[in-house]
């Protein structure tokens, strides 16, 4: 389930926020420590600012809380969390 809340502060400034809630996409008995794709939930927020008709600045932050899992076949444990920060400047010619 994904929820997104776009919010236009002004015609030139938007502040979006969102969240994604899911189950682990990898079965416990097939998880691999080299590819711990076990994240479940994500939370995000950002901004988009139109400086002029041809220039814009935007940024976003996404956080996935730590999850852990143990493969019952190998008894190997995985922990995984994510932080993502992005900033873009665009100039259209």
C-alpha positions in Angstrom: 0.0 0.0 0.0 1.4 3.4 -1.0 0.2 6.8 0.2 1.4 10.1 -1.4 0.5 13.5 -0.2 1.4 16.2 -2.7 1.0 19.7 -1.4 1.4 22.9 -3.4 2.5 25.7 -1.1 2.5 28.2 -4.0 2.3 27.7 -7.8 6.1 27.5 -7.7 6.7 25.4 -4.6 5.5 21.8 -3.9 6.2 19.8 -0.8 5.3 16.1 -1.4 5.4 13.3 1.2 4.8 9.6 0.9 4.9 6.2 2.6 5.0 2.7 1.3 4.0 -0.3 3.5 4.7 -3.8 2.2 5.6 -7.3 3.2 9.1 -8.8 2.8 9.4 -9.6 -1.0 11.9 -12.5 -0.4 10.9 -15.7 1.4 12.9 -16.3 4.6 14.4 -19.6 3.3 15.8 -18.1 0.1 17.2 -14.8 1.4 20.8 -14.2 0.3 23.3 -12.2 2.4 24.9 -10.8 -0.8 21.5 -9.2 -1.9 19.5 -8.4 1.3 16.3 -7.2 -0.5 14.3 -7.5 2.7 13.1 -3.9 3.2 9.4 -3.5 4.0 8.4 0.1 4.6 9.6 3.4 3.1 9.0 7.0 4.1 9.8 10.0 1.9 9.5 13.7 1.6 10.8 16.4 -0.6 10.4 19.7 -2.4 10.1 21.1 -5.9 10.7 24.7 -6.5 10.3 26.4 -9.9 12.8 29.3 -9.8 12.0 30.6 -13.3 10.2 29.3 -16.3 13.3 27.4 -17.3 15.0 26.6 -13.9 14.0 24.4 -11.1 15.5 22.9 -7.9 14.2 19.8 -6.3 15.2 17.4 -3.5 14.0 14.3 -1.8 14.8 12.1 1.2 13.7 8.5 1.6 14.2 6.4 4.7 13.6 2.6 5.1 13.8 1.5 8.7 16.1 -1.4 9.7 14.7 -4.9 9.2 16.4 -8.2 10.1 15.9 -11.7 8.9 17.5 -15.1 9.5 17.5 -17.8 6.8 16.3 -21.0 8.6 18.3 -23.2 6.2 21.7 -21.5 6.6 21.1 -19.7 9.9 22.7 -16.6 8.2 21.2 -13.3 9.4 20.7 -10.1 7.4 20.1 -6.6 8.6 19.2 -3.8 6.1 18.2 -0.2 6.2 18.3 2.6 3.7 18.8 6.4 3.5 18.6 8.2 0.2 19.1 11.9 -0.4 18.8 13.5 -3.8 19.1 17.1 -5.0 18.6 18.2 -8.6 19.0 21.5 -10.4 17.4 21.7 -13.9 18.0 24.3 -16.5 15.9 23.9 -19.7 17.4 25.5 -22.8 
